[in-house]
Amino acid sequence: MYDRYVVLRLFVLAITLSLANGWFTIQAPSWLQPSSSADKLSKVRANFRKLLEVNPNYFGNSPDSAQSPVFPLVWDTYYEQLISVGYNAVLNLLEATIAIKQSDGYYGSPCTNGSFEYVHFYVDYGSGWVDIGVSAANVYDVPYGLDCSSDFNHPLSFVASLPFFPAQGNCSNPLLPNIRAILSWDAIPPNNSPDWNPVWGNVLDQHIQPPPVNTLTSTLKDLVKQHKHPRPPPKAHCNNRNPTPVQETFETFIPRPPPFDTTYERLIGLGLDSQERLVATIRIEQPYGYGSGLCQDGSLEYISFWADWDNTCQWTYLDTLTINVHNITDIPRHGLTYSAVLPLDLRSVCRNCTNPQVAQVRAALAWDAQPPEPPLNPVRGNWLQTHVLVPPCTNVTNNTIGVISTIGSVPISQIDTQNTGLTFSGASTWWGAPLDGYSRQCPFGWYNQGLPNNGIFVTGPTPLSGDYAYRIVYQPSPPPPPPSTYPLPVLNPIYLPPVPPVPIPVPPPTAYYPDGNGWFDYFSIEQNPGSILGRWMPPPPPPGTTWQIRLEVSLQGSVHNTLGSTEWYNVSVNVPNPDGDVEFTSLTLCGNFTVDQPIAGTVWANTVSGLFFDSYSLTISPGYLGNPTVTPSNPAIDPIPSTDPSTWSVSSIDGTPCGYVVQLRVTDLTWMDSGFSPRDTWGVDRGFCLQE
């Protein structure tokens, strides 16, 4: 029996089309591999986890392992490939576009849990790579098929998003950090390992341009620079059907229309993220030609979107977004990337998981003007077309019920809302980052710092139709008997980004307040692209209880009568309280040791309540002596009670005479500010001197 990949490849190679102005052949896409390669990859792919359990270095990408590789394999892009990386300054999101190339090899259909494509991000401001976190895209086995144009419905384009708040320069001296994205299927790339090689996936580096923090007036020299480099006329379009080969990016996976003028800007990525948002990533190629520098207005890149949700080749115009771009003299060699993010509501076009909906989407880019609808070509810019998997759903037709999608950035399905209110073991955020590397259950918390990102965020979609209002209310669980002041409304403001077109620098978010009883009118999806319903900042719950919340819906107006509501959801809220101490047993604090003298002490690390301990670390700075050894051995994720402290020691043999600090850091497991703030950490520093 013929291998299906061979049949598919021969089928594609056999197709030829005759045009009035010449002949050309549709070449086999690079993602179709010979049968022998596919068979080998399929077998090791199906047993990937088991092989790594037996030998973490089975594929040769763990060089520190004592075990030898069995099947060396890294950077394999037969199944998936990272296509582009960009940054959206309005939503503060890094966006990684991923091409899913095959019909299977992802652990199951959309009716299963499928598997995850993890993207680990790093940033380099010029002094080395810094770990900024992980995101993921949930992917599935989706059968091959043909769309209404008889093109293959693969690759499917997914986007993994990561909230990111970069450092910012000023308009005369902008920061242009380099972003590294490491794509890895079914294995989370290790922390603080920017040079790690994935087995399945690849790595991309790309510079971005965070908005400056101010708008200084341009100097005369700047203005002269800006006007000495006007754009030349656009390149003449011709009938050449053999464009110059390009590096293997998104463009090689989709049908290509005639050549564009992409000297200055190019659309390089298009896909759908987990929050039902279309993401288009563009790359700015030149230092000049964009009107002015960052201290002035610059110019606009227009990105328009279309979709064919039902595979009829009838395209529906969705919207046009703009990105403000500028002349940047010191633009990096590979340009700067920006992402336009268009929020959608797909409840009217999604299907049941047994009949997955593969749709076609288009995006067109044009400078200084709205682009024409493809297949017409913009004067400056280009357009892309690809396929996306519409997330399966169960259509909700009763607008008066309301929907809560996430609490604290965690999908509602990953929280034990009927019992403990903790996250389930192995829970992750909506962007795919695990809450805890050890699959522990986490409570929620918030910092009282008066910042827009403080709080437990509650999100959910706007109703499909009708003029509705909503509010979030909360009460203890179990609720107190009457008479009671509960439930109480959430009265905190929410902060929403500016509505496009958005200038540079990006204006701060606008605060919106509910009425005195907590009611908001639902915002449009354009006003509220993050679908934020509320910012909940509850006090500690009464002893022996947890909190529970629900969403109530009414008609808009001055009087609100509740028409419907969600069920009550239990949410465990905790005030973090890490604690600990480190002491010397052989010397007083700030004492002096001599070289070769034993250095030892005791350490304990816990939380005041004894609950929700995350981890501790015990180090010595500077690092000439190495880190202390704790006895009995502790994996650092188990607490050390104050009533039974552990001992620590470090050798000073051949140590460098110097002043040293023993540093204890204790971290609480509570998930803070919906993941927008780090976990709470307690620190203790003890100094000593090492002398000759």
N, C-alpha and C positions, 0 to 999 in steps of 0.2 A: 504494500500500500504506500502511496506517495505521501511524503510529509507535507502537511498543509502549508508550511512556510515556503517550500519549493513550488507548490502549485500556485500559491499567491504571487510569488516572484515571477514565475514564468508568465502568468496571466498579465501582470503589469508590463513586462518586457514586450509582450506580443502586441500591445495596443499601439497603433500608429495613427496619426491624424494627418490628413492632407489639407493644407490651406492654400488659398489663392496665390499667396505670395511665397510659397515654399513648403517644404516638408520639415517636420520635426518629430522626434520620438519621445514619448513620456518615459523617462528613465526610472528604474526601480529606486524607490526611496532608500537612503542609506541605512534606515532602521530595519530593513529586511535582510537577515543574515542567512548564510548557507545552512542547510539542514544539520550538518554535523555539529556546528557551533551551537545551534539552537538546542539540540538534544542534550549536549553536555551542560549547557547553562540551565536548562529546565530542571535537570536532576539535582544539581547542587542548590538551585534556587528553592526547590520544594523542601529541601532538608537543611536550609540555611541555619535555623536556630539550633537544631540538634548538632550540626557539625561544629558550631562555635562553642556549645556546651562541652563537647569532648576536647576540643583544641581551640582556644581563643585565637591562635595564630594559624588556623587552618588555611586561610587565604593569603597569609603573608603580610598583613597590614598591622600586625602588633609586634614590632621589632624588639620590644623589651621582654617579650615572652621567652621562656626557656624552651618552649616547644617549637619544632621546625614546621615550616609550611608544608601542606600536602597538595593543595591545588592553588598555586599563586594566581590571584585575581584581584586587581584594583582598578578603579576608574572605569568600570564596565558600564556602557551606556546603551546596551541593547534593549533594556526594558524601560529606562527612564533617563532623562537628561535635563540638567539645569540649563535654561535658555537665557534668562536675563535677570538682572538685579537692579532695582530702582528704589527711589525714596519719594514718599508723598509727605510734603511739609505741612499740609492742612490737617491730616489725620495722624501725623507722626507715625507712619508705618513704613517699614522696609518691606519690599515686595519681591518675591522670588518666583519666577514663572518656570513651571516644570512641564515637560512633554512626556506623557505616558504613551509608549509606543506600541505595546503589545495588547492582545485581547485576554491573556491570562498570565498567571505568575504573581498575582497580588493577593492570594489567600481567599478569594471568594467573590461572589456577586454583591451588588448593592444591598441584598437582603441579609448579608453577613456583616461582620465587623471589618472585613477587608484587611488592609494593612496601611502603614503610614510611610510617607516620604518625609524624612526629617531634614530640616535645613538648619545648620548651626552657623550663626553669624558672628563675625569679628569686625572690629573697627580699628583702624590705624590712623592716628592724627599726626604721625611722623616719628613716633618714638617706639613703635612696636605694636603688635596685635593685642587687643583687649577683647576678652570674651563678653558678648552682649546678649547671648541667649539662643534658645532653640524655638523653632516653629515647626509645623507639620501640616501636610495635606493628606486627608484620608482618601485612599484610592482603592479601586475594585477591579475585578475581572468584568469587562464589558465586551460582548461579542463584536467581531468584525462585521462591517456592513458597508453599504454604499449609500451616499446621500442622494438628494434629488438631482444633483449634477453628475452622478455616477463617479464621484470621487470617494475614496476610502474615508471612513469616519474616524480614523486614527491618523496621527496621535491625538489624544485628548489633552487639553491644556488646563492645568491646575495652577493655583497660586497659593504659596505659603506666605503669611503675613506675620510680622513681628513688630509690636509697639516699640518705638525707639525715639529717644529724646536726645539728639546729638548736641555736642558743644557747638557754640556759634561764634563766628568772628564778626567784624563790622564790615560795612559795605566797601571800605577802601582796602581791607585786608581780610578777605573771606577765608574761612576754613573749608577745605575740600577733602574731607577724610576718605580714605580707601576702605571699602567694605569687602570682606571675604565671606562667601557663602559656600558651605560644604553640604552637598546633597548626599544623603545616605538612606537607602531603603531598609526598613525593618531593624535598623540598629542606630541608636542615638549616638552621634559622634561624641567622643569624650570631651569633658570640659577642659578649657585652657590648653587645647591641642590644635593650634591653627594649621599645623603641617600634617595633620592626620589624613591618611588616604582611605576613602570609602571603598568598600567592595563593589557595591552597586551604586553608581552615581558619579558625580564629578564636582569640580571646584571652579568657581568664578570669582574674580576680583573686579571691582568696579568702583570708581570714584563717584561721590554724590556731592551736592551743594546744599547744605543746610541754609535756611534764610538768615541773613545778617540780623543783628540785634538793633541796628539803628540805620538811619538814612542820612549820611553826611553829604554835604554839598560837594559835588565833583570839583576838583581843581581844574584850572585852565589846561594843564597838561593832559589830564584825563579826557577832557572834552575834545582836545585836538586828536588824541589817539582814537577816540570813538568815531570821529568823522573822517579820518584818513583812510578808513577801511570800509567803504560802502560795499554792499553786495554786488557782484557782477550779475548780468542778466542770467536767468536760469538756462541750464543746458538744453539744447534743442533735442526734442524727442525724435526718435527714428524708428524704423521698422525692424531693427535688429532683434532677432528672436533668440540670440545666444548671449545673454548678458555675461559680464565678467564674473568668474567664479568668486564666491564669497566664503568667508570662514563658516564652519558649520554652526549656525545659530538657528533661531526660529525660522528664518527665511527658507531654509532648505527643506522644511517639512510641509510646506503649503504651496498650492499653485501660485505661480508668480505672473502678474500682469506685465506689460511692457515696462522698460526702464523708467525710473523716476529721477528727479534731481534731488539726491540725498547728500549733497556736499556738506550741508550745514546741519541738518537734522534728519533723524531716521527713526521710524517706529520699529522696535526690535522685539517686543514681547506682547502677548495678549492672552489672557486666561481668566478663569472664574475662581474666586476664593471661597472659603468655607462659610462666609457671611453673606453669600449671594451678591458679590460685588464684582463687576467686570473691571479688570486692571489692565491698562495699556501702558507700557514702558517705552519711553523715547530716549534717544541718545543725542546730545548736542555735541557736534564734532569740531567746531572752529572757535578760535578766540574772539573773533569779531563777526559782525554781520547781524547783530541782534538789537540794534538801535542805540543802546547806551550801556554804561556800566551799572553796577549794583546800586550806586548812589542816586540813580535816576530811574525812570520808568521802565526801560528796556522795551521788550515787545512780547507778543503772545504767540504761543504755539496752540493751534486749535486741534482737538481730537474729537471726532464724531464717531458714534457707535450705532450699529445696526444688528439685528438678530433675526434669524429664521428659526423660531422655536419648534415649528411643526414639520420641518423638513419638506417644505413645499416650494422652496426657492422664491417665496414671497417675503421680501425683507421689510422689517419694521424698524423705522428710525426710533432710536431710544433717547439720545440727548447729545449735546456737545459740551465738552469741558475745555478749559484753557489752562495753560501752564505759563507763568511769567518767566521769561528767560532774558539773559543779559550778556553783554560782552565781558568775558573773564580772560584777562591777558594770559594768566598762568594756567590755562586749562590743561589738565593731564593729557598724556599722549593718546589714551583711549577714550577721551571725552568725559562727559558727565551725564548721568542718567537721572531721569525724573519719571514718576509714575502718576498717571491720572486714574482716579478710582471712582467708578460710577456705581452707586448702590442701586440694587434692583429689588423687586418683590416678585418672586417666581412662584408664588402659591397658585396662580391661575394657570400655569403651564407645566407644573411638575406632575409626575406620575408615580404610581406605586412602584416599589422596588423590584417587583417581578417583571416589569416592563420598562427598563430604564430609558430615559429620554436623552438622546444625544442631539444637541442642537448646533447650528452654525452661528458664529458671531463674526462681525467685521468691525475693524476700527480703521479710520483714515486720519492721517496727520497732514496738516498744512500750516505753513508759517504766515502769520499776519492776515489770515482770511479763513473763513469756514471752508473745509474741504468739500468737494463735490461727492456725490454718492458713487461708490465703486459700482461698476468697473471703470468709471471715469477717473482720470489721474489728476492729483493736485499739481499745481505748478512747482511748488517746492514742498517736498515731503513724500510720503508713500502710504500704502495701505496694506493691511494684513487680514487674512481670513483663516479661521481655525474652527475646531470642534470642541465643545465642552459638554460635560456630563451635568445635566440639571439635577440637583440633589433630590432624591426621592422624598415624597411627602405624603401625608394624609391631608387632603384639602379641608380647611376649616371654614365653614360657610356661615357660622353664627358669630357675627361681629361683636356681639354683646358679652361674650365670654372673656375675651382678652387672652393674651398669651405672654408668659414669661419664658424667655429663652435661656438666659444665663443669670446667675447670681455670683457676684464676685469674680466675673470673667470665666466661671466654670459652667458648662452646660448643665441644665437642670437634671438631665438623665444621669449625671455623674455625682450627684449629691444625694445622700440618704435623707430625703425630705420627709419621709414618713416616720422616721424614728430618731436617730441621733442628731441629725442636722449636719454631721460631718461629711466631708467628701468621701466617696468610695475609694477603696484601695486601687491605686493605679490611675487616679483621676488626672486629667490634663485640662488646660485652658482651651478657650475657643480657638486659639491660634496653634494649639497642638503641643504646648510645652508641658511636660510632666510637673505636677505640683511638688512632687517629692521623688528623689531618685531611688528611694527604698519602698515605694508604694504604701506609705503610711497614710492614715486618714487624718485630714487637717481641718481645724476650725477656721473661722474667718475673723478678721480684725481690721482696725483702721487707726491711723495716726491723727491726732487732733492738732494739726499744724496750720489750718486755715488755707490749705491749698486746693485747687480744683480737682486734683487727683486723689485727695483723701476721701475715703468712704468705701462702702460695699456697693458696687454698681449693679443695678438691675436693668436688664435689657429685654426687649421684645418688639415684635413687628407692629407697625401701624395697621389698623383694619383696612381691608381691601376697598371698602366703600363706606359712605356715611360720615356724618360729622359727630364724632364721639370724643368724650373726655375720659380721663382715667385718674386713679390715684393708687398709691401703695399704702397699705395699713399693716400694723404689726401688733403682736400681743405675746405674752408668755405662753409657753407650751409645757404642761397643759394650761389652758386659759383659766384665770381666776374666776370664782363664782360671782354672780351679781350681788350687790351693785358693784360696778367696776368702771374705771375710766377707760379701759381698753375696749376695742382696739384703738390705737393712736395713728394718726396719719404721718407720713414722712413729709416734712416741711422744708427740707434742704433744697437749695437751688441746684440746677444742673447747668453745665457749661457746654455750649455747642459751638462748633467751628464756624468761621465765616462762610457764607454761601458764595460759590464761584460766580464770576471770575474773582480770584483772590490775588491781591497785589503782593509785591515784595517790599518790605518785610511783611510776613503774614501777620495780620491783626490778631490780638489775643482772643480767646474764646469769649462769647457773650454769656452772661449769667441770666438764666430764666428762673423765675420763682413761681411756685404754685400759689393758689389762693389760700385763704386761711384754713381751709379744711383739707388741703393737700391736693386739690384737683388741678390737673394740667389738661388743656386741649391737646390732642394728639398732634405731633409735629409731622410735616411732610417728610418724605424720605430724603429730599434735597436739603432740608434744614437739619435733619438729624441722621446723618449717614451711619452713625454708630448704633442706632436704634436704642439710645439710652432712655429708659423710663424714669429712673430715679437714682439718687445718690444717698444711700441709707447709712446713717451714722448712729447706731443705737448705743445706749449705755450698757454696762454689764447687765446681763439678765439676773433676775432674782435667784437666790441660792436654790439649787435643786431643779432649775428649769433651763430651757433654752428658748430662743425666740422663734416665732413663726410669722411669715408674711403672706399676703395675698394681693392680687391686683383686682381692683373694682372698676367697672366701666359704666358710664352714664352718657346721656346726650349732652352736647355742649349747651351752655346757657348759664344764667346767673343762679339757677337752682339745680342741684344735682340729685337725682334719684337713681340709686344703683339699679341697673338693668341686669347685671350678671357679674360673675367674678370667677377667678381661678379657685382651685382648692387651696387650703392652707399648706404652706411649705415650711417645714422645720429647718432652721438655720442655726448652727452652733456658732456663737460669737464669744471670743475670748480676748481678754486683755493680756498681752504677752508679758512674761515676768521672768526672763532668764536670769540666772544668778550663779555665782561661783567664786572661788578664791584659790590663790596659789601662794604657798609659803615655803621658806627655807627651813630645813631641820638642822643644818650644820652651821648656820650663820644668821646673824640678824639682818634685817632689811637694809639694803644699801651697804652691805659689808664688803670686805675684800677677801678674795680667794687668791691663792698662789697657784701657779701652773703645776699641774699634777695632783692638786688637792681635789678630793671628791666634791662634787656639787650635787646636792640632792634636796628634796623637799616633799611636800604633800600638795595634792590638788583635789578639789571637788568641783563638780559642774552639774547643775540641775535647773529646774524652774522652781520658783517659790511655791507654786501649787503642787508640784510633783507631776504635772500633766503637760503634755505637748512639748516635750523636750525634743529638739532637733539634733544638735551636734555640738561638739566643742573642738577647739584646736589649742595646742600648747606648743609654742615656738620660742626660739631665742634669736634676738636680733642684736647685732649683725650675725650673719650665718656662719661665722668661722668655726663654731663648735658643733654645728649640726643641731637637730631638734632633740628634746628630751625623750627618754624612754619611760613610758608609764607602766607601772606594775601594780596589780596584775594587768596584763595586756587588755586594751580596750579598743574596740573599733571606732571610737569617737562618736558613734550615734547612740550609745547607751549612756544614760546618766550616771554620775558618780555622786552618791548622796553625801551630804555634809557630815552625817553621823558615821560614815565609813569611808573616809577619803583614801585615795590611791597615793602611792609614792611615785615620785619621778626622780630621774637622775640623768646627768650628762657627763661625759668624760672631758676633763680639761687637759689631758695629756697632749703635749705639743701644741697647746692652744695659744692663740695670738693674744698677748696682753692688750686689754681694751676694756672699755665700759660696755656692759651688756644689759639687755632687758628681757626678762622672761615674760611672755605675753600670753595670757589666757583669754580666749574669746568663746562665749557661750551663746548659742542661737536658739530661739524659740521656733516651734514648728508652725505657728499661726500664719495663715496666708493673709498678708497685709495689703490693704488698699487695692484689692482686686488684682494684685500682681504688679501694680505700678510703683510700689515702694518695696525695698528689701525687707526681709524678715528682721525682727528685732534682735539685736545682739548686745550682750553685756561684756564689758572688757575690764581686765585687771592687768596692770603692768607692775612688775617688781624688778628693780635694778640691782646690779652687783658689779664689782670690778675684778678683773683678773690681772694679777701682777706677776712680775718675774719671780 
